[in-house]
Amino acid sequence: MARDPGRVLIFDTTLRDGEQSPGASLNLEEKLAIAQQLARLGVDIIEAGFPFASIGDFNAVQRIAASVGTADGPVICGLARAAAGDIKACAEAVAPAVHRRIHTFIATSDIHLEHKLRKSRAEVLDITREMVAYARSLVEDVEFSCEDAGRSDPEYMHQVIEAAIEAGATTINIPDTVGYATPTEFGELIAGINRCVPNIDRAVISVHGHNDLGLAVANFLEAVKNGARQLECTINGIGERAGNASLEELVMALHVRRSYYNPFLGRPADSTTPLTAVRTEEITKTSRLVSNLTGMAVQPNKAIVGANAFAHESGIHQDGVLKHRLTYEIIDARTVGLADNRISLGKLSGRSAFRARLEELGYNLERDDLNDAFARFKELADRKREISDRDLEAIVSEQVQQQDECRFILKRVQVSCGTGLLPTATVSLETADGAERSEAAIGTGPVDAVCQALNRLAGVPNELVEFSIKSVTEGIDAMGEVTIRLRHDGVLYSGHSADTDIVVAAAHAFVNALNRLVAGGQRVPLHPQKAPLPVAELPRL
């Protein structure tokens, strides 16, 4: 890959760094659904996971590489620490993809070297050379990251970057790991690399950053002005702590302000050539898919994809927009794929039409899952007169999130509540051995009673830390979408569901969270930034 690809490459890390959001863990089918939609969106690189972390991560990356990593599809990338075992696992996981990349990293800041790695600068420099060369022996496309670059000594970091490129790195990533930088500082950091690293012309400069101070997008845009040509970001800005730079905000900033950024890429200011390859009309659909599957709701005032992003409450604004849209809108909502919910299907619609519409929305279900989802659709069509795309998304996202091996399956739920009555719930669960058990409980309300009864049946210790509900669409017959987060041993597990009956939705969401808790307790994935570097695995090349 040339140093300057002539546009800005979009590197999506929703499935890797985004999944590190507390409670946002995804199963294999959910990851695959998101990866397929990211390919439709037109991202250049998908960082599909951290293969060495667990068998589940390895299988997910391998499955994505096989199904999404086609000749005309994105580069499929896996993350690996600068250690032989990580890199070998990463190479094997991305192997089915036509275009594959290993992304390896090691910290370069003195605070990380002293307190986390406990290594000298010379040792890290040697590891960089050795591990990048090893990765390059396995794949042609190697990305190297200087973890905590924002707090690294520039002169030392320049030496590490030079050594990485000499060893075969084709992309150099500069992460603001702790979200500490300001735009001017970050721009100068990139400019300094361009100025001081003698072989930088042989690699693409990439940036990665967290949003702890709310500056990630601004930092990235300043980096573009100073020569960065790859942006590492996530859908809806999800990710560890305050999240990552938001893909939709970056892409639309470069789209709307193209005339401003064109000269920094050596183009005439009035050039109409897009600065990225992203299909902007797929943005809203992708945002909703990620929100549905992770259970992480998008705040109403979120730029580009929030519910209020194109809403006008002020009378003055409404009057202006009615007279001419550009008075108060800089983006046509249709540009990001936002349109009125169209009634696509009804109670008389057949399976083929249902499947075709789901594929348009980014879902590709196997036969059994399709049958289950179609049955839910038919059931909803009997209760709800108008079925919208949002309703379909709610139905199918729940189907996709089902664990391959569910410990618990909700069979029945019944509640009794009202003025002067004690809220009471009776629920039935089917366990892994096929047995069906029932339990009743009294709570402060119907949902509390349901949760207490389910906890008695499951017998899995947990703490309910979040219960939220929102309407999927308008109207008295709208589906209610419930998200529940449970905490166990300091780890959050989320479950979500939608139904026209919010108590039923809450019960399903609670069971989904319990299943994730049980599955998560059986395997604790390795965290790429927090686990010690296994020195013993360094190969002798």
Phi and psi in degrees as a GROMACS rama.xvg file:
@    title "Ramachandran Plot"
@    xaxis  label "Phi"
@    yaxis  label "Psi"
@TYPE xy
-67.389  157.274  ALA-2
-60.1526  -44.6071  ARG-3
-114.353  104.823  ASP-4
-72.1262  1.38307  PRO-5
85.8496  -3.99648  GLY-6
-154.92  -178.086  ARG-7
-96.6966  120.656  VAL-8
-79.9521  138.125  LEU-9
-106.51  116.434  ILE-10
-106.09  109.916  PHE-11
-94.6601  124.784  ASP-12
-117.74  27.8319  THR-13
-57.0001  -40.345  THR-14
-81.0087  -7.97153  LEU-15
-115.092  -73.4963  ARG-16
-71.7476  -36.1887  ASP-17
-61.7771  -35.7704  GLY-18
-71.6839  -12.476  GLU-19
-78.0741  -2.94439  GLN-20
-60.1061  135.884  SER-21
-54.3242  123.014  PRO-22
82.9458  5.1987  GLY-23
-101.891  17.8052  ALA-24
-61.0331  141.522  SER-25
-118.535  146  LEU-26
-87.6935  178.665  ASN-27
-60.966  -44.9779  LEU-28
-66.4668  -35.4212  GLU-29
-65.9449  -43.5338  GLU-30
-62.3797  -40.9419  LYS-31
-64.3567  -42.1907  LEU-32
-60.7938  -42.8137  ALA-33
-67.2883  -42.1884  ILE-34
-60.5707  -41.5831  ALA-35
-63.4328  -38.8366  GLN-36
-71.9671  -34.8457  GLN-37
-62.5974  -35.9016  LEU-38
-65.2324  -41.2153  ALA-39
-64.2267  -35.7091  ARG-40
-63.8276  -29.2802  LEU-41
95.3049  25.2716  GLY-42
-68.5269  154.067  VAL-43
-82.5218  -38.3156  ASP-44
-134.684  135.775  ILE-45
-112.278  116.278  ILE-46
-84.3963  101.868  GLU-47
-82.4498  -12.0928  ALA-48
156.629  -170.224  GLY-49
-119.065  86.2238  PHE-50
-55.113  -33.0802  PRO-51
-74.5979  -13.7507  PHE-52
-63.8515  -40.5094  ALA-53
-167.275  165.299  SER-54
-60.8228  -39.0115  ILE-55
-61.3602  -44.2087  GLY-56
-64.0153  -43.5312  ASP-57
-59.5575  -48.2224  PHE-58
-63.8858  -37.2006  ASN-59
-65.9743  -45.5219  ALA-60
-62.5305  -42.8344  VAL-61
-64.3404  -42.0773  GLN-62
-65.6761  -42.189  ARG-63
-63.8791  -42.3475  ILE-64
-59.3545  -39.8272  ALA-65
-73.0154  -38.3341  ALA-66
-95.2954  -29.7166  SER-67
-107.659  -24.6258  VAL-68
-81.1025  56.0945  GLY-69
-82.2475  174.703  THR-70
-59.5278  -37.1626  ALA-71
-100.838  12.6671  ASP-72
-97.5502  -175.814  GLY-73
-73.6557  164.968  PRO-74
-68.4421  134.033  VAL-75
-102.381  123.573  ILE-76
-120.166  145.3  CYS-77
-123.96  150.483  GLY-78
-92.5472  144.733  LEU-79
-149.054  133.774  ALA-80
-66.7705  165.888  ARG-81
-77.0729  68.6164  ALA-82
-146.482  144.066  ALA-83
-59.474  -43.5388  ALA-84
-61.9217  -43.2195  GLY-85
-60.7246  -47.9087  ASP-86
-67.1573  -40.8667  ILE-87
-63.4326  -44.8841  LYS-88
-62.4735  -38.8237  ALA-89
-64.2451  -44.7205  CYS-90
-61.06  -41.4748  ALA-91
-68.2554  -36.781  GLU-92
-69.7342  -40.1144  ALA-93
-87.4509  -3.15005  VAL-94
-53.6774  -38.3147  ALA-95
-66.6177  -15.4159  PRO-96
-77.1515  145.421  ALA-97
-67.7615  -45.0086  VAL-98
-110.611  114.657  HIS-99
-130.755  151.483  ARG-100
-142.107  142.824  ARG-101
-105.584  127.734  ILE-102
-110.988  104.543  HIS-103
-111.956  151.428  THR-104
-147.193  158.637  PHE-105
-154.536  149.067  ILE-106
-72.435  147.899  ALA-107
-124.137  -5.62135  THR-108
-80.8522  147.307  SER-109
-61.7147  -34.2518  ASP-110
-65.6975  -36.2551  ILE-111
-74.5502  -40.2043  HIS-112
-61.9582  -40.7348  LEU-113
-77.6823  -45.4988  GLU-114
-97.2811  -24.5947  HIS-115
-105.815  -55.8342  LYS-116
-81.3305  -30.4188  LEU-117
54.4481  51.077  ARG-118
-133.418  157.957  LYS-119
-84.6793  165.901  SER-120
-59.9266  -40.914  ARG-121
-63.4713  -40.1589  ALA-122
-63.389  -44.3137  GLU-123
-64.2993  -37.0402  VAL-124
-63.3098  -41.8743  LEU-125
-66.3044  -42.4959  ASP-126
-61.2015  -40.9435  ILE-127
-58.4116  -51.0762  THR-128
-58.1084  -47.2662  ARG-129
-67.9476  -45.2124  GLU-130
-76.194  -36.0961  MET-131
-65.3622  -41.8139  VAL-132
-62.3889  -40.2922  ALA-133
-63.9945  -44.3957  TYR-134
-61.8233  -40.7848  ALA-135
-67.5111  -25.7052  ARG-136
-71.5894  -15.9294  SER-137
-102.963  -31.5393  LEU-138
-141.642  159.102  VAL-139
-81.1911  -24.9357  GLU-140
-109.928  109.433  ASP-141
-124.906  128.629  VAL-142
-109.096  136.648  GLU-143
-121.332  133.838  PHE-144
-117.119  136.925  SER-145
-93.4142  92.7746  CYS-146
-59.0045  139.745  GLU-147
60.9454  39.7982  ASP-148
-59.302  -34.4688  ALA-149
-61.9923  -22.9276  GLY-150
-113.436  15.5282  ARG-151
-89.2493  153.434  SER-152
-69.0367  118.409  ASP-153
-54.6044  -43.4422  PRO-154
-61.4707  -42.9064  GLU-155
-67.9189  -43.2759  TYR-156
-61.1851  -36.7628  MET-157
-61.7053  -38.1901  HIS-158
-64.0268  -42.4579  GLN-159
-64.6714  -43.5323  VAL-160
-62.2081  -45.1408  ILE-161
-59.3898  -43.2569  GLU-162
-65.6115  -38.6663  ALA-163
-64.8426  -42.8378  ALA-164
-66.4672  -41.3943  ILE-165
-61.4984  -32.2725  GLU-166
-82.7066  -8.61412  ALA-167
125.349  4.09314  GLY-168
-67.3159  133.2  ALA-169
-102.897  -16.1768  THR-170
-134.275  134.928  THR-171
-114.158  119.46  ILE-172
-103.347  134.337  ASN-173
-114.469  99.1492  ILE-174
-92.2529  136.986  PRO-175
-93.7741  78.7015  ASP-176
-59.2887  -34.6684  THR-177
-107.354  9.29537  VAL-178
63.4935  38.8459  GLY-179
-97.785  -24.6646  TYR-180
-73.3101  156.519  ALA-181
-105.543  161.88  THR-182
-55.3136  -45.4011  PRO-183
-62.3739  -44.3658  THR-184
-62.391  -42.7848  GLU-185
-68.2715  -40.6054  PHE-186
-60.8435  -41.688  GLY-187
-66.778  -33.5591  GLU-188
-62.2564  -44.8446  LEU-189
-67.7146  -42.1145  ILE-190
-61.3275  -38.7637  ALA-191
-64.6775  -38.0655  GLY-192
-64.487  -44.4528  ILE-193
-60.4109  -35.3096  ASN-194
-82.611  -34.2136  ARG-195
-109.235  -15.7248  CYS-196
-93.0635  112.106  VAL-197
-62.9051  -30.1531  PRO-198
-106.104  20.1501  ASN-199
-63.9003  -19.7627  ILE-200
-67.2146  -7.16191  ASP-201
-98.4925  5.07261  ARG-202
-141.853  152.941  ALA-203
-81.3918  135.04  VAL-204
-90.1381  127.385  ILE-205
-118.314  158.072  SER-206
-132.594  147.36  VAL-207
-137.823  138.443  HIS-208
-159.038  151.923  GLY-209
-104.935  160.239  HIS-210
-103.96  32.3523  ASN-211
-58.1915  -33.3826  ASP-212
-107.744  10.6923  LEU-213
72.291  21.843  GLY-214
-114.798  5.63115  LEU-215
-59.281  -48.062  ALA-216
-64.8555  -43.6808  VAL-217
-61.5807  -40.5547  ALA-218
-61.5057  -43.5975  ASN-219
-65.3349  -41.5278  PHE-220
-64.9909  -35.4366  LEU-221
-68.7276  -35.4277  GLU-222
-63.4201  -39.49  ALA-223
-59.087  -42.5542  VAL-224
-62.1178  -24.8198  LYS-225
-105.298  12.2842  ASN-226
116.083  -4.83683  GLY-227
-68.8347  137.348  ALA-228
-127.814  10.3406  ARG-229
-139.203  131.989  GLN-230
-117.108  124.228  LEU-231
-98.4957  116.777  GLU-232
-147.801  174.879  CYS-233
-134.074  156.027  THR-234
-66.0438  133.691  ILE-235
63.1304  7.84069  ASN-236
69.3927  21.0747  GLY-237
-71.2936  160.279  ILE-238
153.956  -176.815  GLY-239
-62.2972  145.317  GLU-240
56.1146  -118.05  ARG-241
-84.2538  5.54313  ALA-242
95.4891  -177.485  GLY-243
-104.709  175.46  ASN-244
-60.3454  137.796  ALA-245
-83.694  123.237  SER-246
-57.7165  -48.5433  LEU-247
-64.8145  -34.4302  GLU-248
-70.5592  -41.768  GLU-249
-63.7029  -48.8412  LEU-250
-62.5734  -43.7851  VAL-251
-74.4021  -29.637  MET-252
-63.4353  -43.459  ALA-253
-69.5975  -27.7586  LEU-254
-76.7687  -51.4441  HIS-255
-69.2182  -39.2505  VAL-256
-102.148  36.2542  ARG-257
-56.3967  -42.6632  ARG-258
-63.2681  -28.5801  SER-259
-75.1224  -41.6577  TYR-260
-86.095  -19.2624  TYR-261
-50.9609  -48.9309  ASN-262
-60.658  -28.138  PRO-263
-70.9404  -16.6929  PHE-264
-104.809  14.5547  LEU-265
74.5728  25.5058  GLY-266
-110.292  157.572  ARG-267
-62.5707  146.649  PRO-268
-57.9746  -33.4528  ALA-269
-91.0212  11.2282  ASP-270
-62.0357  137.436  SER-271
-100.341  3.40378  THR-272
-67.5646  127.987  THR-273
-58.5867  147.069  PRO-274
-84.4922  -17.8589  LEU-275
-131.223  169.633  THR-276
-95.8822  6.55541  ALA-277
-69.4839  136.552  VAL-278
-86.7313  99.6523  ARG-279
-61.6096  -27.0529  THR-280
-68.4875  -9.76214  GLU-281
-94.492  0.102886  GLU-282
-64.8375  -50.8023  ILE-283
-61.7343  -43.245  THR-284
-60.3489  -42.4537  LYS-285
-67.1479  -40.9694  THR-286
-59.6635  -45.4106  SER-287
-66.3853  -38.4898  ARG-288
-62.1896  -47.9714  LEU-289
-64.2077  -41.5647  VAL-290
-62.5435  -44.6678  SER-291
-63.2084  -43.7519  ASN-292
-79.9341  -28.716  LEU-293
-89.9586  -17.0935  THR-294
74.2336  12.6036  GLY-295
-99.1432  103.532  MET-296
-67.7734  145.733  ALA-297
-86.3855  128.633  VAL-298
-63.0452  143.758  GLN-299
-57.443  -34.1727  PRO-300
-93.613  16.9702  ASN-301
-66.3278  132.66  LYS-302
-59.0305  142.167  ALA-303
73.1362  -50.6262  ILE-304
-114.821  -0.825565  VAL-305
-71.6357  155.925  GLY-306
-60.8051  -28.1988  ALA-307
-97.883  4.54986  ASN-308
-59.4518  -30.0293  ALA-309
-123.196  23.1439  PHE-310
-97.5861  146.529  ALA-311
-129.816  114.342  HIS-312
-97.6506  -37.9226  GLU-313
-63.0533  134.96  SER-314
-60.2624  -38.5616  GLY-315
-63.5829  -44.2618  ILE-316
-65.1972  -43.6499  HIS-317
-59.7016  -44.0627  GLN-318
-62.2003  -43.0134  ASP-319
-64.3306  -44.017  GLY-320
-65.5886  -38.1194  VAL-321
-63.1509  -35.9088  LEU-322
-76.6737  -41.6  LYS-323
-160.833  121.316  HIS-324
-55.0641  -37.0564  ARG-325
-71.2135  -7.1124  LEU-326
-62.4391  -36.7467  THR-327
-133.915  6.39183  TYR-328
-125.44  127.791  GLU-329
-100.899  -7.38474  ILE-330
-131.455  131.723  ILE-331
-76.1686  124.003  ASP-332
-54.8866  -29.7979  ALA-333
-67.4525  -23.3039  ARG-334
-62.8515  -31.9116  THR-335
-100.805  15.0233  VAL-336
82.2045  15.394  GLY-337
-91.3365  120.42  LEU-338
-144.196  166.322  ALA-339
-59.6745  140.533  ASP-340
-59.8171  117.58  ASN-341
-93.6585  146.026  ARG-342
-79.4723  104.34  ILE-343
-95.6005  -29.3606  SER-344
-141.863  159.835  LEU-345
-141.994  -173.794  GLY-346
-65.2369  -19.2489  LYS-347
-95.0904  -1.35671  LEU-348
-68.9934  145.874  SER-349
-94.7154  175.277  GLY-350
-62.5465  -39.4465  ARG-351
-63.7207  -44.9351  SER-352
-64.6767  -38.2056  ALA-353
-62.6709  -47.5625  PHE-354
-64.3049  -42.0611  ARG-355
-60.9023  -41.4416  ALA-356
-68.2034  -37.0709  ARG-357
-63.7378  -39.4643  LEU-358
-64.4222  -36.8399  GLU-359
-63.3443  -32.2835  GLU-360
-83.9638  -4.14736  LEU-361
104.366  10.1107  GLY-362
-111.476  135.929  TYR-363
-131.523  92.1183  ASN-364
-90.2256  144.877  LEU-365
-72.4796  170.585  GLU-366
-56.2572  -50.2013  ARG-367
-64.6103  -43.1611  ASP-368
-64.6208  -38.3867  ASP-369
-63.3699  -42.3408  LEU-370
-60.9201  -43.7861  ASN-371
-65.291  -43.0174  ASP-372
-66.1605  -38.0868  ALA-373
-66.0437  -37.6351  PHE-374
-63.6341  -39.9012  ALA-375
-65.5483  -39.0808  ARG-376
-61.8969  -45.5858  PHE-377
-62.1723  -40.6909  LYS-378
-63.1383  -42.3838  GLU-379
-66.4724  -38.4992  LEU-380
-63.4499  -25.9879  ALA-381
-75.3163  -22.2688  ASP-382
-104.412  -19.5255  ARG-383
-127.91  125.089  LYS-384
-67.0155  -41.6233  ARG-385
-118.025  125.838  GLU-386
-106.207  121.458  ILE-387
-105.233  171.616  SER-388
-60.1965  -36.2199  ASP-389
-63.6975  -36.1792  ARG-390
-63.6645  -43.2954  ASP-391
-62.8388  -42.2144  LEU-392
-59.947  -41.9529  GLU-393
-64.4881  -41.6085  ALA-394
-63.0167  -50.5446  ILE-395
-79.3754  -31.0496  VAL-396
-62.4494  -33.9658  SER-397
-67.875  -38.1359  GLU-398
-65.2602  -42.1019  GLN-399
-66.8528  -32.3836  VAL-400
-77.1433  -6.49477  GLN-401
-61.1401  134.576  GLN-402
-68.1309  149.114  GLN-403
-60.1536  -37.9145  ASP-404
-125.364  88.141  GLU-405
-74.9205  129.245  CYS-406
-75.0517  -35.66  ARG-407
-129.305  140.403  PHE-408
-128.108  124.479  ILE-409
-73.9287  125.862  LEU-410
-102.356  -46.0384  LYS-411
-148.164  149.163  ARG-412
-144.559  133.63  VAL-413
-140.287  135.353  GLN-414
-128.558  156.102  VAL-415
-135.481  123.118  SER-416
-157.856  166.772  CYS-417
151.648  178.336  GLY-418
-60.9169  126.783  THR-419
79.5302  3.51406  GLY-420
-111.994  149.572  LEU-421
-82.0768  121.609  LEU-422
-58.6928  119.921  PRO-423
-128.409  140.183  THR-424
-129.951  141.502  ALA-425
-122.508  124.508  THR-426
-128.228  154.05  VAL-427
-126.67  132.972  SER-428
-121.345  143.651  LEU-429
-100.996  127.058  GLU-430
-93.1607  176.078  THR-431
-59.867  -28.0628  ALA-432
-86.5971  6.57894  ASP-433
88.0145  -2.54875  GLY-434
-78.9981  145.986  ALA-435
-111.488  128.176  GLU-436
-127.699  149.248  ARG-437
-125.156  153.832  SER-438
-153.152  149.68  GLU-439
-122.284  150.871  ALA-440
-153.061  155.781  ALA-441
-108.565  138.618  ILE-442
-137.627  -177.36  GLY-443
-73.3286  -18.4215  THR-444
-159.471  176.605  GLY-445
-62.3582  -38.1188  PRO-446
-69.8184  -42.6578  VAL-447
-60.0224  -41.0148  ASP-448
-63.0563  -41.8826  ALA-449
-61.2408  -46.4499  VAL-450
-64.4166  -39.9546  CYS-451
-64.9035  -41.0523  GLN-452
-64.8355  -41.2422  ALA-453
-65.3146  -39.2854  LEU-454
-63.6555  -38.8341  ASN-455
-63.5643  -39.9558  ARG-456
-70.1484  -42.4688  LEU-457
-75.6904  -38.4178  ALA-458
66.0464  28.8993  GLY-459
-109.869  115.944  VAL-460
-60.3131  134.72  PRO-461
-164.677  165.38  ASN-462
-125.543  124.864  GLU-463
-76.7921  116.065  LEU-464
-110.503  -14.239  VAL-465
-152.638  133.872  GLU-466
-135.815  117.563  PHE-467
-135.173  149.518  SER-468
-140.251  140.873  ILE-469
-145.3  156.275  LYS-470
-81.5377  132.803  SER-471
-71.4162  -44.161  VAL-472
-135.61  -173.796  THR-473
-87.498  166.983  GLU-474
104.137  157.174  GLY-475
-68.2398  -22.9668  ILE-476
-98.5586  16.4079  ASP-477
-65.0684  151.173  ALA-478
-75.458  140.185  MET-479
-98.9042  130.516  GLY-480
-104.028  120.026  GLU-481
-110.804  135.725  VAL-482
-121.051  132.017  THR-483
-127.298  136.838  ILE-484
-122.846  130.538  ARG-485
-113.364  145.314  LEU-486
-113.931  134.017  ARG-487
-143.565  121.605  HIS-488
54.09  38.2295  ASP-489
80.832  -0.356493  GLY-490
-108.023  139.253  VAL-491
-95.0679  140.413  LEU-492
-129.679  129.094  TYR-493
-108.763  151.473  SER-494
-140.887  147.441  GLY-495
-148.075  154.212  HIS-496
-160.735  164.223  SER-497
-138.233  142.374  ALA-498
-164.085  157.433  ASP-499
-69.5021  -19.3006  THR-500
-102.758  110.954  ASP-501
-69.2653  -24.4572  ILE-502
-69.2821  -41.7254  VAL-503
-63.9943  -42.7393  VAL-504
-60.1722  -41.4873  ALA-505
-63.8675  -40.1949  ALA-506
-63.5209  -45.9656  ALA-507
-63.4538  -41.7982  HIS-508
-62.2495  -40.7046  ALA-509
-64.5753  -42.517  PHE-510
-65.5661  -40.8941  VAL-511
-59.9746  -41.5884  ASN-512
-65.4888  -40.705  ALA-513
-60.7262  -42.2881  LEU-514
-63.2859  -39.1024  ASN-515
-66.6624  -38.4732  ARG-516
-61.7366  -46.9139  LEU-517
-63.3683  -44.8392  VAL-518
-65.3647  -39.8243  ALA-519
-68.1873  -32.1806  GLY-520
-69.8642  -20.069  GLY-521
-83.1944  -17.5268  GLN-522
-147.438  131.407  ARG-523
-111.177  101.083  VAL-524
-61.03  146.518  PRO-525
-70.4231  136.876  LEU-526
-93.5208  124.272  HIS-527
-62.074  -35.1648  PRO-528
-88.0816  -17.325  GLN-529
-106.653  -14.1627  LYS-530
-84.7663  144.751  ALA-531
-68.7087  150.91  PRO-532
-75.5235  123.267  LEU-533
-78.1752  89.7163  PRO-534
-59.4708  -33.6119  VAL-535
-62.0191  -18.499  ALA-536
-87.0299  -3.26007  GLU-537
-62.4797  125.586  LEU-538
-80.538  157.546  PRO-539
-98.1495  106.854  ARG-540
